[in-house]
Amino acid sequence: MWPFVCAILALIGAYCSICWLYENLRTPVSLVLHGIAQLLLPQKPFSEKYGEWAVITGASDGIGKGYAEYLAGRRMNIVLVARNENKLNRVAEEIQRKYSVRTKVVVADFANGEAVYEHLARDLLPRDVGILVNNVGLSYDRGMCMEELPKKLVWDLLTVNVASVTMLCHLLVPAMKQRGRGLIINISSLSAAAPAPYLSVYAAAKVYVRNFSMALREELRPHRVEVQTVLPGFVRTNMTAFVASEYDGKAASKQLVRVDDYVRYAGFTIGKTDRTCGYWWHGLQYAGLKLVPEFVRVFVLQTIYSHLRGTKKNV
């Protein structure tokens, strides 16, 4: 009897190990194989492979600005979308001066809902948009219980984090399918790895982005349009400024990755893998979370965000 039970447990353990290894090694293996292929075979420039223009939302600073500079460095023209016109103009001037590519500034506040997309359609549809980076996002000022959130913030969290990704894909996918090329990069979050108490609405919105992106990838695969899901952990941006200020010099602050470092790694994965955490340390964190049961993951995230309940954002 015991040999039979041991054999069954061994099979279960082997199955779980294979599933975990597949989920967590598929990205690094894909990066290695594509890296070798790049060394051996000539590679098309992004503008030829995907299209002339890259559209980046939330492009005035942080990860969005980092992606804009990275893609401009790959000779793509850049459409910068955000709500702060002055910041956008400064970023556009920097990119033009440094990379000698064309830029277009589009001012849009995604919290305004449906009306924004008519304006975006007029600016984006006439262009050969090859890459769409859905980066715009909105988070909490600190860890909060759901009922503590102002009603407007709840609506904004859903409108900015969920509707923007969905509607911009809805707007630009038809032209990408017709041309038979394109790439959509949707920025989710490491908080999508498990339910996150005290960050419940934001984390749930990022689960939507992850699942939507993975489903859309399969829909667009036959049309040679790629979809990449990015799940970053803590990056030193305006959204995490309250962590940096509250825990300055402590371990939590040191976990914040510089934007330049993050985008250098994340940019390397473009066109090579359909899912990435964007940075090696974030990938290890994701693998660690997936190694334990969900109740442990919930406990870990609850511990992290409960420590941030008393902090104030300082931007």
C-alpha positions in Angstrom: 0.0 0.0 0.0 2.7 2.5 1.0 4.7 2.1 -2.2 1.5 2.8 -4.2 0.9 6.0 -2.1 4.5 7.1 -2.5 4.3 6.6 -6.2 1.1 8.7 -6.4 2.7 11.5 -4.3 5.8 11.4 -6.5 3.7 11.7 -9.6 1.8 14.7 -8.1 5.1 16.3 -7.1 6.6 15.8 -10.5 3.5 17.2 -12.2 3.5 20.3 -9.9 7.2 20.8 -10.5 6.8 20.6 -14.3 4.0 23.1 -14.2 6.0 25.5 -12.1 9.1 25.1 -14.2 7.1 25.8 -17.4 5.5 28.9 -16.0 8.7 30.4 -14.7 11.3 29.2 -17.2 9.4 29.8 -20.4 10.3 33.5 -20.5 14.1 33.2 -19.8 14.3 30.2 -22.3 12.5 32.2 -24.9 14.8 35.2 -24.3 17.9 33.0 -24.7 16.6 31.4 -27.9 15.6 34.7 -29.5 18.9 36.2 -28.4 20.8 33.5 -30.2 18.6 33.9 -33.3 19.4 37.7 -33.2 23.1 36.9 -33.3 22.8 34.4 -36.2 20.1 36.0 -38.3 19.6 39.6 -39.6 16.8 41.4 -37.7 14.3 43.9 -39.0 14.2 47.3 -37.4 11.1 47.8 -35.2 9.6 50.3 -37.7 9.8 47.8 -40.5 8.7 44.8 -38.4 5.8 46.5 -36.6 5.1 49.9 -38.1 6.3 53.5 -38.2 4.8 54.9 -35.0 4.8 53.8 -31.3 2.0 55.1 -29.1 2.8 55.2 -25.4 0.2 56.2 -22.7 1.3 57.7 -19.4 4.3 58.9 -21.3 5.1 62.1 -19.4 7.3 60.3 -16.8 8.2 57.0 -15.2 7.9 53.7 -17.1 6.0 55.3 -20.0 8.7 57.9 -20.6 11.3 55.1 -20.4 9.5 53.1 -23.1 9.2 56.2 -25.3 12.9 56.8 -25.1 13.8 53.1 -25.6 11.6 52.9 -28.8 12.8 56.2 -30.1 16.3 54.8 -29.7 15.2 52.0 -32.0 14.3 54.6 -34.7 10.5 54.6 -34.1 8.4 57.8 -34.2 6.7 58.4 -30.9 3.2 59.5 -30.0 3.2 60.6 -26.4 -0.1 60.5 -24.5 -0.8 61.8 -21.0 -2.8 64.5 -19.3 0.0 67.0 -18.5 0.8 69.0 -21.7 3.8 70.8 -20.3 5.5 67.5 -19.3 4.7 65.9 -22.6 6.2 68.8 -24.5 9.4 68.6 -22.5 9.6 64.8 -23.1 8.9 65.3 -26.8 11.7 67.9 -27.1 14.2 65.7 -25.3 13.4 62.8 -27.6 13.6 64.8 -30.8 16.9 66.3 -29.7 18.4 63.0 -28.6 17.1 60.6 -31.2 16.2 62.7 -34.2 12.8 61.1 -34.6 9.3 62.6 -35.1 7.1 63.0 -32.1 3.4 63.8 -31.6 1.9 65.0 -28.3 -1.6 64.1 -27.5 -3.2 65.4 -24.3 -5.7 63.0 -22.8 -7.0 62.5 -19.3 -8.3 58.9 -19.3 -10.3 59.6 -16.2 -12.7 61.5 -18.4 -14.0 58.3 -19.9 -15.6 57.8 -23.3 -15.1 61.3 -24.7 -11.3 60.8 -24.7 -11.4 58.1 -27.3 -13.0 60.2 -30.0 -10.2 62.7 -29.6 -7.6 59.9 -29.7 -9.1 58.3 -32.8 -8.7 61.5 -34.7 -5.0 61.6 -33.8 -4.0 57.9 -34.0 -6.0 56.2 -36.7 -4.4 58.1 -39.7 -1.0 56.9 -38.5 0.8 53.6 -39.1 0.8 52.6 -35.5 3.0 49.6 -35.1 3.5 49.5 -31.3 1.0 50.4 -28.6 2.2 50.6 -25.0 -0.7 50.7 -22.6 1.1 52.0 -19.6 -1.2 54.7 -18.1 -2.2 53.7 -14.6 -3.6 55.0 -11.3 -2.9 53.6 -7.9 -3.6 54.5 -4.2 -1.8 57.2 -2.2 -1.3 54.5 0.4 -2.6 51.1 1.5 -6.4 51.5 2.1 -9.4 49.4 2.9 -11.9 49.4 0.0 -14.5 51.5 1.8 -12.0 54.1 2.7 -11.5 55.0 -1.0 -13.3 58.1 -2.2 -16.0 57.2 -4.7 -14.4 59.2 -7.5 -11.1 57.4 -6.9 -12.8 54.0 -7.3 -14.3 55.1 -10.6 -11.0 56.5 -11.8 -9.1 53.3 -10.8 -11.5 51.4 -13.1 -11.6 53.9 -15.9 -7.9 54.5 -16.1 -6.6 51.0 -15.4 -9.2 48.9 -17.1 -11.1 51.0 -19.7 -8.0 52.6 -21.2 -6.3 49.3 -22.0 -9.5 47.8 -23.5 -10.6 50.8 -25.5 -7.2 51.6 -27.0 -6.9 48.0 -28.1 -10.4 48.2 -29.5 -9.4 51.4 -31.4 -6.1 50.2 -32.9 -6.4 46.4 -33.4 -8.5 46.5 -36.6 -5.8 48.4 -38.5 -3.0 46.2 -37.1 -5.0 43.1 -38.2 -5.5 44.6 -41.6 -1.8 45.3 -42.0 -0.8 41.9 -40.6 1.7 43.3 -38.1 1.9 45.1 -34.8 2.7 44.8 -31.2 0.6 45.6 -28.1 2.4 45.9 -24.7 0.0 46.0 -21.8 1.5 46.9 -18.4 -0.1 44.9 -15.6 1.6 44.5 -12.2 3.2 42.0 -10.0 0.2 42.6 -7.6 -1.8 40.6 -10.2 -0.1 37.4 -8.8 -2.6 37.2 -5.9 -5.4 39.1 -4.2 -3.8 42.1 -2.5 -5.6 43.3 0.6 -5.4 47.1 1.1 -4.8 47.5 -2.6 -7.8 45.5 -3.7 -9.3 47.6 -6.5 -5.9 48.3 -8.1 -4.7 44.7 -7.9 -8.0 43.4 -9.3 -7.7 45.9 -12.2 -4.3 44.6 -13.0 -5.6 41.0 -13.0 -8.0 42.1 -15.7 -5.1 43.6 -17.7 -3.2 40.3 -17.4 -6.1 38.1 -18.4 -7.3 40.4 -21.1 -3.8 40.5 -22.7 -3.4 36.8 -22.6 -6.8 36.2 -24.3 -6.2 39.0 -26.8 -2.8 37.4 -27.7 -4.5 34.2 -28.8 -7.2 36.1 -30.8 -4.5 38.1 -32.7 -1.9 35.3 -33.2 -3.3 34.2 -36.6 -3.0 37.8 -37.8 0.7 38.1 -36.8 -0.1 40.8 -34.2 1.8 40.2 -31.0 0.6 41.0 -27.5 3.0 41.2 -24.5 2.0 41.2 -20.9 4.4 43.0 -18.5 4.1 42.5 -14.7 6.4 44.9 -13.0 7.1 45.0 -9.3 8.1 48.2 -7.5 9.8 50.7 -9.8 10.9 54.2 -8.7 8.2 56.3 -10.2 5.7 58.9 -9.1 3.2 56.1 -8.2 5.7 54.7 -5.7 7.1 58.0 -4.4 5.4 57.5 -1.1 7.3 54.3 -0.5 10.6 56.0 -1.4 10.0 58.9 1.0 8.5 57.0 3.9 11.2 54.2 3.8 14.1 56.3 2.6 17.3 54.3 3.3 15.4 51.2 4.5 15.0 47.9 2.8 11.7 48.7 1.2 13.1 51.8 -0.5 16.1 49.9 -1.8 13.7 47.4 -3.5 12.6 50.2 -5.9 14.2 49.7 -9.3 15.4 52.7 -11.2 13.3 53.4 -14.4 16.3 53.3 -16.7 17.4 49.9 -15.3 13.9 48.5 -15.6 13.2 49.7 -19.1 16.6 48.4 -20.3 15.7 44.9 -19.2 12.0 45.2 -20.3 12.9 46.6 -23.7 15.2 43.7 -24.4 12.2 41.4 -24.1 10.2 43.2 -26.8 9.4 40.8 -29.6 11.0 37.9 -27.8 8.4 36.8 -25.2 4.7 37.2 -24.7 5.0 37.6 -20.9 7.6 39.1 -18.6 8.1 40.9 -15.3 10.5 43.2 -17.2 13.3 42.9 -14.6 15.1 39.9 -13.3 14.5 40.6 -9.6 10.8 41.0 -10.2 10.8 37.7 -12.1 12.3 36.0 -9.1 9.7 37.5 -6.9 6.9 36.3 -9.2 8.4 32.8 -9.3 8.6 32.8 -5.5 5.0 33.9 -5.1 3.8 31.2 -7.6 5.7 28.5 -5.6 3.5 28.8 -2.6 -0.3 28.4 -2.1 -2.6 31.3 -2.7 -3.3 31.9 1.0 0.4 32.4 1.5 0.6 34.8 -1.4 -2.3 36.8 0.0 -0.6 36.9 3.4 2.6 38.2 1.9 0.9 41.0 -0.1 -1.3 41.9 2.9 1.8 42.3 5.0 3.4 44.5 2.4 0.5 46.8 1.9 -0.7 46.9 5.5 2.7 48.5 6.3 1.9 51.2 3.8 -1.5 52.0 5.3 -0.1 54.9 7.4 2.1 56.4 4.7 1.3 59.5 2.7 2.1 60.1 -0.9 4.7 62.8 -1.4 4.8 63.8 -5.1 
